[in-house]
Amino acid sequence: MPETETETQTGTRTGILTVLTTTDSEEKARGLAAGAVEQRVAACAQISAPVTSVYWWEGAVQNDPEWQVLFKTSTARYDALEAYLREAHDYDVPEIIATPVVRGGADYLAWVAEETDAPGARPPG
């Protein structure tokens, strides 16, 4: 659906996503975050302190500590980020949830878009 002038002005369609995953150690979370940023499939990633995840798995309720990793990426790079996470993650069924960024600082959103532009377009740094 084409973006309207009103949508552009109010920022309801930014082309930016936050993508959440979890893993079972801080070391793994740091590895996922660094790999995604190095491969330019995410502009940045934030790692949250351990959370407690309660879920059904293999016929029983599980209760485990996990680290959340929140990536910022463009909608154009989502498929590449998901492919990276599926390859790099050691879970059988990793949590990968994308949420559209509805509004945000124009300069920050532009930075995310720029940092996740075409792969290899610019050297890191």
Beta strands, then each sheet from edge to edge (+ up, - down):
strand 1: 16-23
strand 2: 44-47
strand 3: 51-57
strand 4: 60-74
strand 5: 97-100
sheet 1: 2+ 4- 1+ 5-
sheet 2: 2+ 4- 3+
end
